[in-house]
């Protein structure tokens, strides 16, 4: 599956979970979430439940195989469609031989460096119980990073984990805003939020408006990733 853009050649390859839920604008699986072409490869058997709740046990080789196919097609770097795949960061970069940005969580240490004294980056995740110290370690995040989840909401977490054919987008938006507000209420030191789940990016602007904080998502991460893989060429004056 390739984006509808014809040129230039895709620099970013995205390893996709095997899903059927709608990929709305802003979602990593909607090619029009990006201003540049991307290339996708679906990883068979990589269901949301298996990756999130079962820590992608037994799926590494399938991700490597799909990643190698994308590299053969000419992509210059690889990312994934689940932030909890930070667990595979080291294995994927070793196996694929190109830059790998496996998880949105990799932004957390950088965002921490941006914030003034007394402020910290917080994480909003699809399931706080599923986000373990191992995931944080693999992404380079401090173990005591403030974390909040959407698992207490009405729609979002369950619709994604159950791989629902349809879901209420307005309710999913409300769940994300509620989860972010709860995170900030519990941790008033939070000065910015990184969205772990790649399906949260459509609601980043709503979260920023509701909390008054900068919000970083997989879309912001891939935009940065692309900028290095395929730098823009600017006209240079002659003479």
C-alpha distance (Angstrom), angle and dihedral (degrees) to the residues before:
residue distance angle dihedral
X1 . . .
X2 3.79 . .
X3 3.78 131.7 .
X4 3.77 117.8 -98.1
X5 3.81 90.9 -110.7
X6 3.80 114.3 103.7
X7 3.81 101.2 -160.8
X8 2.94 148.6 73.8
X9 3.79 105.8 28.8
X10 3.83 112.2 -98.2
X11 3.79 113.3 -96.4
X12 3.82 96.8 -177.6
X13 3.80 122.6 64.0
X14 3.81 117.8 -164.1
X15 3.80 123.0 -153.4
X16 3.78 104.4 -147.1
X17 3.78 129.7 -155.3
X18 3.81 114.5 -121.8
X19 3.82 98.9 -100.0
X20 3.79 144.2 146.7
X21 3.82 103.1 -165.7
X22 3.82 116.5 116.3
X23 3.79 116.7 -81.6
X24 3.78 101.2 -145.3
X25 3.83 124.1 -170.5
X26 3.79 108.6 -68.2
X27 3.80 93.0 30.6
X28 3.80 113.7 118.3
X29 3.80 89.4 -123.3
X30 3.81 92.9 60.3
X31 3.81 106.7 83.5
X32 3.79 91.2 -154.1
X33 3.79 89.3 66.7
X34 3.82 84.6 83.8
X35 3.79 134.3 59.6
X36 3.79 90.5 -141.1
X37 3.80 134.4 51.5
X38 3.78 120.0 -87.3
X39 3.78 131.5 -174.6
X40 3.80 125.0 -135.9
X41 3.79 135.9 -154.0
X42 3.81 121.5 -176.0
X43 3.80 115.2 -140.1
X44 3.83 107.9 -139.4
X45 3.81 116.6 -124.4
X46 3.81 92.0 10.5
X47 3.79 95.4 128.3
X48 3.82 120.4 173.1
X49 3.80 91.5 -112.0
X50 3.78 93.3 49.7
X51 3.80 93.2 48.9
X52 3.81 98.8 40.1
X53 3.79 104.6 32.7
X54 3.81 99.1 26.7
X55 3.82 96.6 39.6
X56 3.83 92.0 -120.9
X57 3.78 91.0 -74.0
X58 3.80 111.3 -172.1
X59 3.81 94.6 7.1
X60 3.79 102.9 97.7
X61 3.79 95.3 95.4
X62 3.81 91.3 49.6
X63 3.80 90.1 53.3
X64 3.79 91.1 47.8
X65 3.81 91.5 49.9
X66 3.81 92.7 50.0
X67 3.80 90.9 44.8
X68 3.79 92.4 51.9
X69 3.79 89.7 51.9
X70 3.80 90.2 54.5
X71 3.80 91.6 48.4
X72 3.81 89.9 51.7
X73 3.80 87.5 53.2
X74 3.78 88.8 58.8
X75 3.81 107.9 -100.2
X76 3.78 115.9 150.7
X77 3.80 99.3 -149.2
X78 3.79 141.0 15.4
X79 3.80 134.5 -135.1
X80 3.81 133.1 167.8
X81 3.77 138.6 -132.0
X82 3.82 96.9 -120.9
X83 3.79 127.7 61.0
X84 3.79 91.3 -151.2
X85 3.79 88.5 67.8
X86 3.78 86.3 83.1
X87 3.81 80.7 104.8
X88 3.82 88.5 74.0
X89 3.82 97.6 46.4
X90 3.80 97.8 105.5
X91 3.79 95.5 39.8
X92 3.80 93.9 48.5
X93 3.80 96.3 48.5
X94 3.81 90.2 47.8
X95 3.80 93.5 48.7
X96 3.81 100.1 40.7
X97 3.79 102.5 44.1
X98 3.82 94.3 -142.5
X99 3.82 132.0 89.5
X100 3.81 111.8 -72.7
X101 3.80 126.5 -160.3
X102 3.79 98.9 -177.8
X103 3.80 98.9 170.7
X104 3.78 142.7 28.8
X105 3.81 85.4 -135.7
X106 3.80 88.8 76.9
X107 3.81 87.0 78.2
X108 3.81 93.0 65.4
X109 3.83 99.0 82.9
X110 3.80 90.9 47.5
X111 3.81 93.6 47.9
X112 3.80 89.1 49.1
X113 3.81 88.3 58.6
X114 3.81 90.5 54.0
X115 3.79 96.6 56.5
X116 3.81 127.5 90.3
X117 3.80 121.9 -110.6
X118 3.79 113.6 -67.5
X119 3.81 94.0 25.4
X120 3.81 127.7 101.7
X121 3.76 139.6 -173.8
X122 3.80 115.3 -106.7
X123 3.80 129.4 -158.3
X124 3.81 127.2 -132.5
X125 3.80 109.6 -160.8
X126 3.78 136.4 179.3
X127 3.81 89.4 -119.4
X128 3.78 123.4 15.3
X129 3.84 92.1 -165.5
X130 3.81 90.1 54.9
X131 3.81 94.4 51.9
X132 3.79 103.0 87.1
X133 3.77 135.8 -178.6
X134 3.80 87.9 -101.6
X135 3.81 90.6 60.0
X136 3.80 90.9 49.2
X137 3.80 92.7 47.1
X138 3.80 91.9 50.7
X139 3.81 91.0 52.7
X140 3.80 93.8 45.7
X141 3.81 93.9 -111.4
X142 3.77 124.4 145.3
X143 3.80 112.8 -105.0
X144 3.81 91.0 -125.4
X145 3.82 94.7 54.9
X146 3.84 108.4 138.6
X147 3.81 109.8 -104.9
X148 3.80 132.6 -168.0
X149 3.79 130.3 175.7
X150 3.79 142.1 -155.7
X151 3.81 94.4 -138.1
X152 3.82 90.1 105.7
X153 3.81 92.6 60.2
X154 3.77 129.5 97.0
X155 3.79 103.8 -114.4
X156 3.80 122.8 -2.8
X157 3.80 105.8 72.2
X158 3.77 95.7 39.0
X159 3.82 94.2 45.2
X160 3.80 91.9 53.2
X161 3.80 97.0 41.9
X162 3.80 91.9 44.6
X163 3.82 89.4 47.7
X164 3.81 91.1 -129.9
X165 3.79 117.9 -161.9
X166 3.81 89.3 -135.6
X167 3.78 137.1 11.4
X168 3.78 139.8 -178.8
X169 3.81 104.5 -96.8
X170 3.80 94.0 -165.8
X171 3.81 90.6 53.0
X172 3.80 90.7 46.8
X173 3.81 89.2 52.1
X174 3.80 90.3 50.6
X175 3.82 90.9 50.5
X176 3.80 91.1 53.5
X177 3.78 93.5 48.0
X178 3.80 91.2 46.7
X179 3.80 91.7 49.3
X180 3.81 92.3 49.4
X181 3.79 92.9 48.3
X182 3.80 90.7 49.9
X183 3.80 90.4 50.4
X184 3.80 91.8 52.9
X185 3.80 92.5 43.9
X186 3.81 91.0 53.9
X187 3.80 93.5 41.8
X188 3.81 110.2 33.1
X189 3.80 89.2 175.5
X190 3.82 90.0 71.3
X191 3.80 108.2 115.7
X192 3.81 99.7 172.0
X193 3.79 137.4 12.4
X194 3.79 131.3 -134.7
X195 3.80 115.3 -159.7
X196 3.80 109.5 -138.1
X197 3.79 96.6 -168.6
X198 3.80 116.6 74.2
X199 3.81 89.6 -146.9
X200 3.83 90.4 62.9
X201 3.80 95.4 68.3
X202 3.84 94.0 89.2
X203 3.81 87.5 64.6
X204 3.83 98.7 44.9
X205 3.81 93.9 104.8
X206 3.81 91.1 49.3
X207 3.80 90.8 50.6
X208 3.80 91.8 48.4
X209 3.79 91.1 50.0
X210 3.81 93.1 47.4
X211 3.82 95.9 47.1
X212 3.79 101.8 29.6
X213 3.81 88.7 -131.1
X214 3.80 135.3 119.0
X215 3.81 111.0 -97.5
X216 3.79 124.9 -156.3
X217 3.80 123.9 -165.9
X218 3.77 140.9 171.6
X219 3.81 87.1 -85.3
X220 3.80 92.0 58.7
X221 3.81 88.8 46.4
X222 3.81 94.6 50.2
X223 3.81 91.3 46.6
X224 3.81 88.0 55.9
X225 3.82 91.7 43.7
X226 3.80 91.9 51.1
X227 3.80 91.4 48.8
X228 3.79 89.7 64.7
X229 3.78 97.9 38.1
X230 3.81 93.3 50.7
X231 3.83 110.4 15.0
X232 3.76 116.4 -159.3
X233 3.79 114.5 -103.9
X234 3.78 112.9 -133.7
X235 3.80 125.1 -161.3
X236 3.79 110.7 -97.5
X237 3.80 117.2 -149.7
X238 3.77 112.6 -119.0
X239 3.76 122.3 -122.5
